[in-house]
Amino acid sequence: MLESILETHDLAIGYPVRHRRPRLVAESITLRLWPGELVCLLGPNGAGKSTLLRTLAGMQPPLRGGVRVAGADPYRLPPRELARLLGVVLTDRAEVGALSVRALVALGRYPYTDWTGHLTPQDETVIDRALAAVGIAAFAPRPVNELSDGERQKVMIARALAQEPKLLLLDEPTAFLDLPRRVELMGILRRLARESGRAVLLSTHDLDLALRGADQLWLFQPGGTIRVGAPEELVLDGAFQAAFHGDGVAFDPHAGAFKFHHPPVGQVDLVGHDLPALWTRRALEREGFTVNGHEGPRSAVQVEVLNQQDRTLWRVHLAGQRRECHTLSLALAEVKIRIAEFAATIPLSPYSSTPMRSIPDDAIHASDSP
Amino acid sequence: MSAALDAALPLAGTGVKLRGDGWRLAVLAGLALALVGAFLLNLALGSVRIPLSDVAAVLTGGEASKASWAYIVLEFRLPKALTAVLAGAALAVSGLQMQTLFRNPLADPYILGINAGASLGVALVVLATGAATGFLSNVGLLGDLSLIVAAIAGASLVTGLVIVAARWLRHAMTLLILGLMLGYATGAVVSILIYFSVPEQIQAYISWTFGSFGGVTGRQLAILAPVIGGGLLLAWLLTKPLNALLLGEAYARSMGANVRRVRFWLIAGTSVLAGAVTAFCGPIAFLGVAIPHLCRALLRTSDHRVLVPATMLMGGLAALLADLVAGVPGSRSVLPLNAVTALLGAPVVVWIVLRRDGPRSDFAT
């Protein structure tokens, strides 16, 4: 039977406050983590992601309930024993001084080496494997303080791997990285979980990445509980939207991403296909327009995306006039100017969808475009 | 010293791009040689110049050209040079330990307030007792001894406080602030004592604060040497957790270090090392903060398995050189040791700060 690597039962996490009742962060947390699983811990700022990770890592005693790491209580194990079960990558950007990448990763052998820190050939093999697993074998002789943030993060992960832990806990490992490095790191962590049978738990703010990469999500809910489920499941039942509901932003379940929540500026019809049309839609939506698809002209403004052999042309139609633009920026500016001009000719503000519908049909169709 | 060199050998394969293990071994060997050379020079030079051949003869149990030379070398210069080596090594190593523990490039052994405790002890004896009875104004052997006892008492008091605090406090930073505040408080008491004292007693106190390796007799050395030897051995035993602490206490704990225990022993070791040196030699400034930086810059590593032996050698060497300069060879005058360590050390630290990557690259800041 498969044994869980991490288990909590009715856990309450928080901080003890002197002379007062402890500050409760979350409670009734019952979680399980299985071998080979990658789980993302999600929640708004201050929800308690770091507190939970520290509690699981044996760094901050729970207020109630218990944690089991591979069947053992991390608060009773000697530090050396715990370090063989559990590797940690913390959120702070580690400044490590003048150590080579290899020497730093070798520190991960701490729970296995004797008091001098002498490395046996077996230790060296484990270090080689850890370096290779995150793809930094080529950096081994370089000083850590000359590396980029992304490379440094990989070094810290390799160091945790050198502990040969069953469970890897990472607190916002993607925080300082650019988007391609984030995707790359997520890929590495996924592969680590799959190939080695380790369990990987990471907290992140990167919802998009978590939705695409995680086997399970642990989602902090308002009110201090945690929802567990497959990412898609949590989107479908609205848990995602509820957890991150706030002013100005809203989770769009269709796009699987957050969108700015501004008042609608107006409607635009979009005609065209392929990537240029897709990104034109995104640009218009970013400006606050509601974009209508191919069903036929419904709005005052129509944007036509023409994919020619070697370039793209944008054609903006409004009230019988037509302008051709050679770049998306120009087309966007054109749409905004047109709408403002058009608004000046009618009594009502264009910044509501009502007057748009009041435009007579012939105003839209009287374009001289083919 | 061969033990230190051997210990550096298992580092093969962990070298840094620019300068590898060969370089480190060469530096360590060079430091060891320089230490021996400076030691012999210290025996030879002073108000009376003794040829090295005679020094060697005296050391190997032979006869010197002049009978008085044997006396000078064995009774005066040998204890002084040995004290310098021990004190330099002790201060440099405890500076290294404090810089790593507090992850602070400015930390030194006196950051825990030991210096201040010893100063208070001495000030109490020299100023308060002196003011009351006046017997210390003609300080003799008894006076020297009571100074040492007072310094030991003051240093142990603060050391004890700090060690007890280290067991209780969760964060190293709290300890640092505690030490700093102890320093201010005792400094204030010393100021008050000075304010109510007569110039002769102030003079006696001030000359203690100058620091000196010369006051330690062969008999006292028999106490000082094993104490410092023990402290240095402890530092060597702690190299592995010290390396883990380079990543900070949280990481060190996550990798299996018993951080509280390690911190206790680091504080205890440092307190004993710095306390003993301060008690016998006075507050020797600057070696503790400067030598570890010098070693890091020279060896291009933060690995304590290299740095601990290197700081021992470099600390001993620097103390010998400072003592040599303070003695102003060929003259009868002696400069205050603290002035020499600061004058020689300050440019070194400035150079380290101004070098391309600077000490920031050695520490989390």
Interface residues (C-beta under 8 A of the other chain):
Chain A: A57 M59 P78 P79 R80 E81 L82 A83 R84 L86 G87 V88 L90 D92 A94 E95 V96 G97 A98 L99 S100 R102 A103 L104 A106 L107 G108 Y110 P111 T113 W115 T116 G117 H118 L119 E124 P141 R142 P143 N145 R159 Q163
Chain B: A7 P10 L11 G13 T14 G15 V16 K17 L18 L237 T239 K240 N243 A244 L246 L247 G248 A250 Y251 R253 S254 M255 G256 A257 N258 V259 R296 R300 T301 S302 D303 R305 D357 R360 S361 D362 F363 A364 T365
